[in-house]
């Protein structure tokens, strides 16, 4: 069973809340009428989940209020809507983002779990990245690609959200909790984001660069916390579930 669900079962047992398992479907629980499937929860609306899957939409919404890496979006020149594609070839796309120095990030707009994310060092690698993202034979095909300035991370940070609130933050590599002025900064940025995005459950992923500046990378509505949970943080994750369940009226 998915690790998220194993911990959810523990919380439900501790709270005395019954649930149903679906025979033959080992990665799902139903609490009341609400399904929990792997890392997918009923805490967010479908509209919010769909919005947060669109990286460029989130960038457009938040880019003027929260520091984010400079990003440009490009439609597949040979896709379903070629009339809307301003750039008519992959080389046109490279020309349109020539003001971005190498290395750059090129990634699919709607991907998750690191699918079709490339750090490219030259035009040749950029063309290969675009070919992968716009490959209609691939299960990871996307009609929109993002070109983003690369920011060398000092560390990657994650803010955990439950019940529509910032709960805690941790270093994604070391798994250590963030404390002091930095966590206050992350909490402040998270509150600003939550004023614009109706996120009840999820994670806000940030990077801190070598100068100490912090940038939002992604709003994630179904994050995996496997590495964090394995780092003896089970009780912290239980806290998230309790807050989410209470906000949903399930406990």
C-alpha positions as CSV (number, residue, x, y, z in Angstrom):
1,X,0.0,0.0,0.0
2,X,1.1,3.5,-0.8
3,X,3.0,5.1,2.1
4,X,0.6,8.0,2.3
5,X,-2.3,5.6,2.8
6,X,-0.5,3.6,5.4
7,X,-0.2,6.7,7.6
8,X,-3.7,7.8,6.8
9,X,-4.9,4.4,8.1
10,X,-3.0,4.9,11.3
11,X,-4.5,8.4,11.8
12,X,-8.1,7.0,11.2
13,X,-7.5,4.2,13.6
14,X,-6.3,6.6,16.3
15,X,-9.3,8.9,15.7
16,X,-11.7,6.0,15.7
17,X,-12.9,6.8,12.2
18,X,-14.0,3.9,10.0
19,X,-13.0,3.5,6.3
20,X,-13.6,1.1,3.4
21,X,-11.0,-0.6,1.4
22,X,-11.8,-1.5,-2.2
23,X,-11.2,-5.2,-2.9
24,X,-8.4,-5.8,-5.4
25,X,-7.4,-2.1,-5.3
26,X,-4.7,-1.9,-2.7
27,X,-3.8,1.8,-3.1
28,X,-7.2,3.3,-2.2
29,X,-9.3,4.0,0.9
30,X,-12.8,5.5,1.2
31,X,-13.6,7.6,4.2
32,X,-17.3,8.4,4.3
33,X,-17.8,8.9,0.6
34,X,-14.4,10.5,0.0
35,X,-11.7,8.5,-1.9
36,X,-8.0,8.6,-1.1
37,X,-6.0,7.1,-4.0
38,X,-2.2,6.9,-3.5
39,X,-1.2,10.5,-3.1
40,X,-4.5,11.9,-4.4
41,X,-6.8,13.3,-1.7
42,X,-10.3,14.8,-1.7
43,X,-9.1,17.9,0.1
44,X,-8.7,20.1,-3.0
45,X,-11.4,20.9,-5.5
46,X,-11.0,19.4,-9.0
47,X,-10.6,23.0,-10.4
48,X,-7.8,23.8,-8.0
49,X,-6.0,20.5,-8.8
50,X,-6.4,21.1,-12.6
51,X,-5.1,24.7,-12.2
52,X,-2.0,23.7,-10.2
53,X,-1.1,21.1,-12.9
54,X,-0.7,24.0,-15.3
55,X,2.7,25.3,-14.4
56,X,2.5,28.4,-16.7
57,X,-1.0,29.3,-15.4
58,X,0.4,29.3,-11.8
59,X,3.4,31.3,-13.0
60,X,1.1,33.8,-14.6
61,X,-1.0,34.1,-11.5
62,X,1.8,34.4,-9.0
63,X,4.8,35.7,-10.9
64,X,4.1,39.4,-10.0
65,X,3.7,38.7,-6.3
66,X,6.1,35.9,-5.5
67,X,9.7,35.5,-6.8
68,X,9.8,32.8,-9.5
69,X,12.3,31.9,-12.2
70,X,11.8,33.7,-15.5
71,X,9.7,31.5,-17.7
72,X,8.4,31.5,-21.3
73,X,5.8,29.2,-22.7
74,X,5.7,27.8,-26.3
75,X,3.0,25.9,-28.1
76,X,3.8,22.8,-30.2
77,X,4.3,24.3,-33.7
78,X,3.1,21.1,-35.2
79,X,0.4,20.3,-32.6
80,X,-3.4,20.4,-32.5
81,X,-3.6,24.2,-32.6
82,X,-0.8,25.4,-35.0
83,X,-2.7,28.6,-35.7
84,X,-2.1,29.7,-32.1
85,X,1.6,28.9,-32.1
86,X,3.5,32.1,-32.6
87,X,6.8,30.2,-33.2
88,X,6.4,28.0,-36.3
89,X,9.4,25.7,-35.7
90,X,11.7,24.5,-32.8
91,X,14.4,26.8,-34.1
92,X,12.0,29.7,-33.8
93,X,11.4,28.8,-30.2
94,X,15.2,28.9,-29.5
95,X,15.4,32.3,-31.1
96,X,12.5,33.6,-29.0
97,X,14.3,32.6,-25.8
98,X,17.8,33.7,-26.8
99,X,17.9,36.1,-23.9
100,X,18.0,33.2,-21.5
101,X,21.6,32.1,-20.8
102,X,22.7,28.5,-20.8
103,X,22.1,26.3,-18.9
104,X,18.4,26.5,-19.1
105,X,15.5,24.4,-18.0
106,X,13.1,23.0,-20.6
107,X,10.1,21.1,-19.3
108,X,6.6,20.1,-20.2
109,X,3.9,22.4,-18.8
110,X,1.6,19.8,-17.3
111,X,4.1,17.2,-16.1
112,X,4.6,15.8,-12.6
113,X,7.1,13.7,-10.7
114,X,10.0,15.1,-12.9
115,X,8.6,13.8,-16.2
116,X,10.2,15.5,-19.3
117,X,12.3,18.0,-17.3
118,X,15.7,18.8,-19.0
119,X,18.7,20.9,-18.0
120,X,20.1,21.9,-21.3
121,X,23.5,23.4,-22.0
122,X,23.3,24.3,-25.7
123,X,21.0,24.6,-28.7
124,X,21.4,21.0,-29.7
125,X,20.3,19.7,-26.3
126,X,17.5,22.3,-26.4
127,X,16.2,20.9,-29.7
128,X,16.3,17.3,-28.3
129,X,14.3,18.4,-25.2
130,X,11.7,20.0,-27.4
131,X,11.5,16.9,-29.5
132,X,10.8,14.8,-26.4
133,X,8.2,17.1,-25.0
134,X,6.4,17.4,-28.4
135,X,6.7,13.7,-29.3
136,X,3.1,12.7,-30.0
137,X,4.0,9.0,-29.7
138,X,5.0,9.5,-26.1
139,X,2.7,9.1,-23.1
140,X,4.3,12.3,-21.7
141,X,3.4,14.4,-24.8
142,X,2.5,18.0,-23.9
143,X,1.2,20.7,-26.3
144,X,3.1,23.3,-24.3
145,X,6.7,23.5,-23.4
146,X,8.3,25.9,-20.9
147,X,11.8,27.4,-21.1
148,X,13.0,28.7,-17.8
149,X,16.1,30.3,-16.5
150,X,18.3,27.9,-14.5
151,X,19.0,28.9,-11.0
152,X,21.7,27.0,-9.2
153,X,20.1,25.8,-6.0
154,X,21.9,26.0,-2.7
155,X,19.1,23.8,-1.4
156,X,15.5,22.7,-2.3
157,X,12.8,23.5,0.2
158,X,9.2,22.2,0.7
159,X,6.4,23.9,2.6
160,X,3.7,21.5,3.7
161,X,0.1,22.8,3.4
162,X,-2.9,21.2,5.2
163,X,-6.3,22.6,6.0
164,X,-5.4,25.6,3.8
165,X,-2.6,26.6,6.1
166,X,1.2,26.5,6.2
167,X,2.2,23.8,8.7
168,X,6.0,23.3,8.4
169,X,8.9,23.3,6.0
170,X,11.8,21.0,5.4
171,X,15.0,20.6,3.3
172,X,14.1,18.1,0.6
173,X,17.6,16.6,0.5
174,X,18.6,16.4,4.1
175,X,14.9,16.1,5.3
176,X,15.7,18.3,8.2
177,X,13.0,20.8,9.4
178,X,13.6,24.4,8.5
179,X,13.6,26.8,11.5
180,X,14.4,30.4,12.4
181,X,14.2,33.3,10.0
182,X,14.0,31.1,6.9
183,X,10.9,29.2,8.0
184,X,9.3,32.6,8.8
185,X,10.1,33.7,5.3
186,X,8.7,30.6,3.8
187,X,5.5,30.9,5.9
188,X,5.1,34.5,4.7
189,X,5.5,33.5,1.1
190,X,3.1,30.5,1.5
191,X,0.4,32.8,3.0
192,X,0.7,35.1,0.0
193,X,0.4,32.2,-2.4
194,X,-2.7,30.8,-0.5
195,X,-4.3,34.2,-0.9
196,X,-4.3,33.6,-4.6
197,X,-4.7,29.8,-4.9
198,X,-7.4,27.9,-3.0
199,X,-5.0,25.2,-1.9
200,X,-6.3,23.1,1.0
201,X,-3.7,20.3,0.8
202,X,-0.3,20.0,-0.9
203,X,3.2,21.3,-1.0
204,X,4.9,24.5,-2.2
205,X,8.3,23.7,-3.6
206,X,11.0,26.4,-3.4
207,X,14.7,26.8,-4.1
208,X,17.2,28.9,-2.2
209,X,20.0,30.1,-4.3
210,X,23.6,30.8,-3.3
211,X,22.8,34.4,-2.4
212,X,20.0,33.4,0.0
213,X,17.1,34.4,-2.3
214,X,14.1,32.1,-2.3
215,X,12.0,31.3,-5.4
216,X,8.8,29.3,-5.9
217,X,9.1,26.5,-8.3
218,X,5.8,24.6,-8.1
219,X,2.4,24.3,-6.4
220,X,1.8,20.5,-5.9
221,X,-1.6,19.2,-5.0
222,X,-0.6,15.6,-4.7
223,X,2.9,15.5,-3.4
224,X,4.8,12.4,-2.3
225,X,6.4,12.7,1.1
226,X,8.2,9.3,1.0
227,X,11.7,10.5,1.7
228,X,10.5,12.9,4.4
229,X,8.4,10.2,6.1
230,X,11.3,7.8,6.1
231,X,13.4,10.3,7.9
232,X,11.5,9.6,11.2
233,X,8.9,12.3,10.4
234,X,5.8,10.1,10.7
235,X,4.2,12.2,13.4
236,X,4.7,15.4,11.3
237,X,2.9,13.7,8.4
238,X,0.1,12.5,10.7
239,X,-0.4,16.1,11.8
240,X,-1.0,17.0,8.1
241,X,-3.6,14.4,7.7
242,X,-5.4,15.3,10.9
243,X,-5.6,19.0,9.8
244,X,-6.8,18.0,6.3
245,X,-9.4,15.5,7.7
246,X,-10.7,18.1,10.2
247,X,-11.0,20.8,7.5
248,X,-13.0,18.4,5.3
249,X,-15.2,17.4,8.3
250,X,-14.1,13.8,8.2
251,X,-13.0,13.7,11.9
